[in-house]
C-alpha cells in the first residue's frame, strides 16, 4: 500500500527544487492518520518519557484510538502541546547539561512537521551542509571535512569564488619549432572546472618568456569575465622577465635543490619579483626548501622592491600536499589591496600600455624587415659573410636596415 502523504511530499520536494520562489500553503491536511502512524513507528522505542509519563509502548497499546483522537484534535484546532519535561545530564567537567523531553504525542507531531519542512527546504541546502538534515550527523560532517582536506584536490582560488584564466607558455624546440602544450594534462583537476580556462601557447621565437600575442589574449580573458588571470611563462632564465611588463604582480616560483639558490645573490629576475614561492616543500625536500626560503629572504634584503611600500615575501608551498597555497593567495590579495589603496594600479597599467606600444613597434619592424623581398635577397650573402668572418655582424645588420630603408623610400 502506497502512503499517499509520502507521495505528496515527494511532489512537494520536486516542486521546491524546480521553483525556489514558490510558496506552499494549506499543508495541515498532510497530518492524516496514515502519516502520523508512520511517524510514531519511526520514534525511538526506549526513549525517556515526557511530562505525561507515557512511554512509546504504552501509547501504542491503543494506537488506532490515540491516532484518531490526535488527528481529530488537530482538525478541530484543539491540539495543544504539553510543556517539555526538564532533566539534567551530568557532564565530564562536573557540570550538568539541561535537556527538554516532549510528551510522546508531541514527538509524533514534531516528527511529522519536520518531514514536511524537510521536503520543502532540503532543496535549498548545499551538499556540504550537515546540520539538521535527515540521515546526516556531526560525525559525517567531520569525516567529509577530513576526506576533503586529506584526499580531494582543491582549487583554492576558484573555491574562493573567482573565475581563473591561465595563459601557459610552453618553450618551443630550437630544432623542430614544436611545443608539447601539455598544460591541460598537467592541470587535470583545474581543466575540469567550468570556472577555469587554460590556454597553452608555444613561445615560438619570442623572447621574454611569453608569446607576441599574450597581451591581447590577456585582455580578451579579462573582457570575458575572468577576474584572476595567471600568465605562466617559459621561465628558463634571467632574461625571461617580459611578463613583468604585462601583469600587476610578478610571482617567482622556484624549487629547492636545483641550484636556484645561487640566483638569489644576483639582481636579474629576483629584483622584479613581488612574491617568491618555493615549491616542493614536502617529503625529502622539505628541509631543503625551508633552508632555500631562508636564503632567499636574506638575498632580498639586498634588493630594492618594485613597489616602495611593499616588502617582498618568501613563502614555502607544496602543490603535491596542497600546503601553503592559501597563504600564498592571502599575500597576493594583500598586494592587490596595496596597489589599489596606494593609487598605484592605474599608473602600473599605464606603464604596461607603454611597454606594449614599444614592444609592438619592435615586433612589427622586425616582421616588416623579414617580409621585405629585397632584404630577403641579400640575407643569404650577408649571413655567409658573417659566418666566415669576412663581415662583422654589426655592419651586416646596418646593411640590411639600409636596404630596407631604401625600399621604404621608393
C-alpha positions as CSV (number, residue, x, y, z in Angstrom):
1,X,0.0,0.0,0.0
2,X,1.4,3.4,-1.0
3,X,1.4,6.1,1.6
4,X,-0.4,8.9,0.0
5,X,1.2,11.6,2.2
6,X,4.7,10.4,1.3
7,X,3.7,10.6,-2.4
8,X,2.5,14.2,-1.8
9,X,5.8,15.0,0.0
10,X,7.8,13.7,-3.0
11,X,5.8,16.0,-5.3
12,X,6.3,18.9,-2.9
13,X,10.0,18.3,-2.8
14,X,10.1,18.2,-6.6
15,X,8.2,21.5,-6.9
16,X,10.6,23.1,-4.3
17,X,13.6,22.1,-6.4
18,X,12.1,23.3,-9.7
19,X,10.8,26.7,-8.3
20,X,12.6,28.1,-5.3
21,X,10.2,31.1,-5.1
22,X,7.0,29.0,-4.9
23,X,5.1,29.5,-1.7
24,X,3.4,26.4,-0.2
25,X,0.1,26.9,1.7
26,X,-2.5,24.6,3.3
27,X,-0.2,21.9,4.4
28,X,-2.1,20.8,7.5
29,X,-4.1,18.2,5.5
30,X,-0.9,16.2,5.3
31,X,-1.2,15.3,9.0
32,X,-3.6,12.4,8.5
33,X,-3.8,9.1,10.4
34,X,-1.6,7.1,8.0
35,X,1.2,9.7,8.1
36,X,1.1,10.1,11.9
37,X,1.1,6.3,12.4
38,X,4.3,6.2,10.3
39,X,5.9,9.0,12.4
40,X,5.0,7.1,15.6
41,X,6.7,4.0,14.4
42,X,9.9,5.9,13.5
43,X,10.3,7.1,17.1
44,X,12.8,5.5,19.4
45,X,11.0,2.8,21.4
46,X,13.1,3.1,24.5
47,X,13.4,6.9,24.8
48,X,12.7,8.6,28.1
49,X,9.1,9.7,28.8
50,X,8.0,13.3,28.8
51,X,5.9,15.1,31.4
52,X,2.9,12.9,30.7
53,X,4.9,9.8,31.8
54,X,3.6,7.8,28.8
55,X,6.2,5.6,27.0
56,X,6.2,4.5,23.4
57,X,4.9,1.1,24.3
58,X,2.1,2.4,26.5
59,X,0.9,4.8,23.8
60,X,1.0,2.1,21.2
61,X,-1.3,-0.2,23.2
62,X,-4.3,1.8,21.9
63,X,-2.5,3.1,18.7
64,X,-5.5,3.4,16.4
65,X,-7.7,5.1,19.0
66,X,-4.8,7.5,20.0
67,X,-4.0,8.4,16.4
68,X,-7.7,9.1,15.6
69,X,-8.1,11.2,18.6
70,X,-4.9,13.2,17.8
71,X,-6.0,13.9,14.2
72,X,-9.5,15.0,15.4
73,X,-7.9,17.5,17.8
74,X,-5.6,18.8,15.0
75,X,-8.6,19.3,12.7
76,X,-10.7,21.0,15.4
77,X,-7.6,23.2,16.3
78,X,-7.8,21.8,19.9
79,X,-4.4,20.2,20.0
80,X,-2.1,21.9,22.5
81,X,1.5,20.6,23.1
82,X,2.4,19.9,26.8
83,X,5.3,21.5,28.5
84,X,8.6,19.7,28.0
85,X,10.0,17.8,30.9
86,X,13.3,19.3,32.1
87,X,16.0,16.9,33.1
88,X,19.8,17.4,33.7
89,X,22.5,15.2,32.2
90,X,25.9,15.1,34.0
91,X,29.0,16.3,32.0
92,X,32.6,15.3,32.3
93,X,33.6,18.5,33.9
94,X,31.2,18.0,36.8
95,X,28.5,20.4,35.4
96,X,25.1,19.4,34.1
97,X,23.5,19.9,30.7
98,X,19.7,20.7,30.6
99,X,17.6,18.6,28.3
100,X,13.9,19.0,27.4
101,X,11.8,15.8,26.9
102,X,8.5,16.4,24.9
103,X,5.4,14.2,25.6
104,X,5.1,11.3,23.2
105,X,2.3,12.7,21.1
106,X,4.2,15.9,20.8
107,X,7.1,14.0,19.5
108,X,4.9,12.5,16.8
109,X,3.7,15.9,15.7
110,X,7.2,17.3,15.7
111,X,8.4,14.4,13.6
112,X,5.6,14.9,11.1
113,X,6.2,18.7,10.8
114,X,9.9,18.1,10.4
115,X,9.3,15.7,7.5
116,X,7.1,18.2,5.7
117,X,9.6,21.1,6.2
118,X,12.4,18.9,5.0
119,X,10.6,18.1,1.8
120,X,10.3,21.9,1.1
121,X,13.7,23.2,2.3
122,X,16.0,20.3,1.6
123,X,16.4,21.6,-2.0
124,X,17.9,24.9,-0.6
125,X,20.7,23.1,1.3
126,X,24.2,22.9,-0.2
127,X,25.8,19.4,-0.4
128,X,28.3,20.4,2.2
129,X,25.5,21.3,4.8
130,X,25.1,18.8,7.5
131,X,23.2,20.5,10.4
132,X,19.6,19.5,11.0
133,X,19.4,17.4,7.8
134,X,17.9,13.9,7.6
135,X,20.4,11.0,7.7
136,X,23.3,13.4,8.4
137,X,25.2,13.9,11.6
138,X,28.1,15.8,13.0
139,X,30.2,12.7,12.7
140,X,29.6,12.5,9.0
141,X,30.5,16.2,8.7
142,X,33.8,15.6,10.4
143,X,34.5,12.7,8.1
144,X,33.7,14.7,5.0
145,X,35.9,17.5,6.2
146,X,38.8,15.1,6.8
147,X,38.3,13.4,3.4
148,X,38.3,16.8,1.6
149,X,41.4,18.1,3.4
150,X,43.4,14.9,3.0
151,X,42.3,13.5,-0.4
152,X,40.3,15.9,-2.5
153,X,42.2,18.1,-4.9
154,X,41.3,21.7,-4.1
155,X,41.4,24.7,-6.5
156,X,41.8,27.3,-3.8
157,X,41.2,30.5,-5.9
158,X,38.1,29.0,-7.6
159,X,36.7,27.8,-4.3
160,X,37.0,31.4,-3.1
161,X,34.5,32.4,-5.9
162,X,36.9,33.6,-8.6
163,X,37.0,32.8,-12.3
164,X,40.5,31.9,-13.4
165,X,42.2,32.0,-16.7
166,X,45.7,30.5,-17.1
167,X,47.8,31.5,-20.1
168,X,50.6,28.9,-20.1
169,X,53.5,29.5,-22.5
170,X,55.5,26.4,-23.5
171,X,59.0,26.6,-24.8
172,X,59.4,25.8,-28.5
173,X,62.0,23.4,-29.7
174,X,65.0,25.1,-31.2
175,X,65.3,22.2,-33.7
176,X,61.7,21.5,-34.8
177,X,60.0,24.6,-33.5
178,X,57.3,22.5,-31.9
179,X,55.8,22.6,-28.3
180,X,54.3,19.9,-26.2
181,X,51.4,22.0,-25.0
182,X,50.6,19.6,-22.2
183,X,49.3,22.1,-19.6
184,X,45.7,20.8,-19.6
185,X,47.0,17.3,-18.8
186,X,49.3,18.7,-16.1
187,X,46.3,20.7,-14.6
188,X,43.9,17.8,-14.7
189,X,41.7,18.9,-11.8
190,X,41.5,22.5,-12.9
191,X,40.8,21.7,-16.5
192,X,37.5,20.1,-15.5
193,X,36.2,23.2,-13.8
194,X,33.7,25.4,-15.6
195,X,35.2,28.4,-13.8
196,X,38.6,27.9,-15.3
197,X,40.1,28.5,-18.7
198,X,43.5,27.1,-19.7
199,X,45.2,28.4,-22.9
200,X,48.5,26.7,-23.7
201,X,50.6,28.6,-26.3
202,X,54.0,28.0,-27.9
203,X,56.7,30.6,-27.2
204,X,58.0,30.4,-30.8
205,X,60.9,32.7,-31.4
206,X,59.6,35.4,-29.0
207,X,62.0,36.1,-26.1
208,X,60.9,37.2,-22.6
209,X,59.0,34.0,-21.6
210,X,55.7,35.0,-23.3
211,X,54.3,35.0,-26.8
212,X,53.8,38.0,-29.0
213,X,50.0,38.0,-28.6
214,X,50.0,37.2,-24.8
215,X,48.8,40.8,-24.1
216,X,45.8,40.5,-26.5
217,X,44.9,37.1,-25.0
218,X,45.1,38.6,-21.5
219,X,42.7,41.4,-22.4
220,X,40.2,39.0,-24.0
221,X,40.1,36.9,-20.9
222,X,39.6,40.0,-18.8
223,X,36.7,41.1,-21.0
224,X,35.2,37.6,-20.8
225,X,34.7,37.9,-17.0
226,X,37.8,36.1,-15.7
227,X,38.9,38.2,-12.7
228,X,42.1,36.3,-11.9
229,X,44.5,35.8,-14.9
230,X,47.7,33.9,-14.4
231,X,50.4,34.1,-17.1
232,X,52.7,31.2,-16.7
233,X,56.0,31.9,-18.5
234,X,58.6,29.6,-20.0
235,X,60.8,30.5,-17.1
236,X,64.1,29.3,-18.4
237,X,66.5,32.0,-17.2
238,X,67.3,35.5,-16.1
239,X,66.1,37.1,-19.3
240,X,62.6,35.7,-19.2
241,X,61.1,38.8,-17.5
242,X,58.9,40.3,-20.2
243,X,55.8,39.1,-18.3
244,X,56.6,41.6,-15.6
245,X,55.7,44.4,-18.0
246,X,52.2,43.0,-18.6
247,X,51.0,41.8,-15.2
248,X,50.1,43.6,-11.9
249,X,52.1,41.1,-9.8
250,X,55.2,39.1,-10.7
251,X,55.5,35.8,-8.8
252,X,58.7,33.9,-9.0
253,X,58.2,30.2,-8.5
254,X,61.4,28.2,-7.5
255,X,62.2,24.7,-6.4
256,X,64.8,23.6,-3.9
257,X,67.9,21.6,-4.8
258,X,68.2,22.8,-8.3
259,X,70.9,25.5,-7.9
260,X,68.3,28.3,-7.9
261,X,69.6,29.5,-4.5
262,X,72.6,31.0,-6.3
263,X,70.3,33.2,-8.3
264,X,69.3,35.0,-5.0
265,X,72.6,36.9,-4.9
266,X,72.1,38.3,-8.5
267,X,69.8,41.1,-9.4
268,X,68.3,39.8,-12.7
269,X,64.9,38.2,-12.2
270,X,64.9,38.5,-8.4
271,X,64.6,42.2,-8.3
272,X,61.4,42.1,-10.4
273,X,59.7,39.6,-8.0
274,X,56.7,40.8,-5.9
275,X,56.5,37.4,-4.3
276,X,58.8,34.4,-4.2
277,X,57.3,30.9,-3.8
278,X,59.4,27.9,-3.0
279,X,57.5,24.8,-4.2
280,X,58.1,21.1,-3.4
281,X,58.1,21.7,0.4
282,X,57.3,18.1,1.0
283,X,58.9,14.7,1.5
284,X,62.7,14.6,1.4
285,X,62.9,18.1,0.0
286,X,61.0,19.8,2.9
287,X,64.0,20.8,5.0
288,X,65.9,21.8,1.8
289,X,63.0,24.0,0.7
290,X,62.8,25.7,4.2
291,X,66.5,26.4,4.0
292,X,66.2,27.8,0.5
293,X,63.4,30.1,1.5
294,X,65.6,31.4,4.3
295,X,68.4,32.1,1.9
296,X,66.1,34.0,-0.5
297,X,64.8,36.2,2.4
298,X,68.4,37.2,3.2
299,X,69.1,37.9,-0.5
300,X,66.0,40.0,-0.9
301,X,67.3,42.4,1.8
302,X,70.0,43.5,-0.7
303,X,67.5,44.3,-3.4
304,X,65.0,47.2,-3.8
305,X,61.4,46.1,-4.3
306,X,59.4,47.3,-7.3
307,X,56.9,49.0,-5.0
308,X,58.1,51.3,-2.3
309,X,55.5,50.3,0.3
310,X,55.8,46.6,-0.3
311,X,58.1,44.1,1.3
312,X,58.7,41.1,-0.9
313,X,57.8,37.9,0.9
314,X,59.1,34.4,0.5
315,X,56.5,31.6,1.0
316,X,57.0,27.9,1.0
317,X,54.3,25.7,-0.6
318,X,53.6,22.2,-1.9
319,X,51.5,21.5,-4.9
320,X,51.6,17.8,-4.0
321,X,50.2,18.2,-0.5
322,X,48.3,21.4,-1.2
323,X,50.0,23.3,1.6
324,X,51.0,26.9,1.6
325,X,48.6,27.7,-1.2
326,X,46.0,29.6,0.8
327,X,48.9,31.6,2.5
328,X,50.3,32.5,-1.0
329,X,46.8,33.7,-2.1
330,X,46.5,35.8,1.0
331,X,49.8,37.5,0.2
332,X,48.6,38.1,-3.4
333,X,45.3,39.6,-2.1
334,X,47.2,41.9,0.2
335,X,49.4,43.0,-2.7
336,X,46.4,43.8,-4.8
337,X,44.9,45.8,-1.9
338,X,48.2,47.7,-1.5
339,X,48.1,48.6,-5.2
340,X,44.5,49.9,-5.0
341,X,44.8,51.8,-1.7
342,X,48.1,53.4,-2.8
343,X,46.6,54.5,-6.1
344,X,49.3,52.6,-7.9
345,X,47.2,50.3,-10.0
346,X,46.4,53.0,-12.6
347,X,50.0,54.1,-13.1
348,X,51.1,50.5,-13.4
349,X,48.5,49.7,-16.1
350,X,49.7,52.9,-17.9
351,X,53.3,51.6,-17.8
352,X,52.1,48.2,-19.1
353,X,50.4,50.0,-22.1
354,X,53.6,52.0,-22.9
355,X,55.6,48.8,-22.8
356,X,53.1,47.1,-25.0
357,X,53.4,50.0,-27.5
358,X,57.1,49.8,-27.9
359,X,57.1,46.0,-27.9
360,X,54.6,46.1,-30.7
361,X,56.7,48.7,-32.6
362,X,59.8,46.5,-32.3
363,X,58.0,43.3,-33.3
364,X,56.3,45.0,-36.3
365,X,59.6,46.5,-37.6
366,X,61.3,43.1,-37.4
367,X,58.3,41.5,-39.2
368,X,58.5,44.1,-41.9
369,X,62.2,43.6,-42.3
370,X,61.7,39.9,-42.8
371,X,58.8,40.5,-45.2
372,X,60.9,42.9,-47.4
373,X,61.6,41.0,-50.6
374,X,64.8,43.0,-51.4
375,X,66.1,42.2,-47.8
376,X,65.5,38.5,-48.3
377,X,67.6,38.5,-51.5
378,X,70.6,39.9,-49.6
379,X,70.2,37.8,-46.4
380,X,72.0,34.6,-47.6
381,X,75.1,36.5,-48.8
382,X,75.3,38.6,-45.7
383,X,74.8,35.6,-43.4
384,X,77.6,33.7,-45.3
385,X,79.9,36.7,-44.9
386,X,79.2,36.9,-41.2
387,X,79.7,33.2,-40.7
388,X,83.0,33.2,-42.5
389,X,84.2,36.2,-40.5
390,X,84.6,38.4,-43.6
391,X,82.0,40.8,-42.3
392,X,81.2,41.9,-38.8
393,X,77.7,41.2,-37.6
394,X,77.0,44.9,-36.8
395,X,78.0,46.0,-40.2
396,X,75.9,43.3,-41.8
397,X,72.9,44.4,-39.7
398,X,73.3,48.1,-40.8
399,X,73.4,47.0,-44.4
400,X,70.1,45.1,-44.1
401,X,68.5,48.1,-42.4
402,X,69.8,50.4,-45.2
403,X,68.4,48.2,-47.8
404,X,65.0,48.2,-46.0
405,X,65.1,52.0,-45.7
406,X,65.8,52.4,-49.4
407,X,62.8,50.1,-50.2
408,X,60.6,52.2,-48.0
409,X,61.6,55.4,-49.8
410,X,60.6,54.1,-53.1
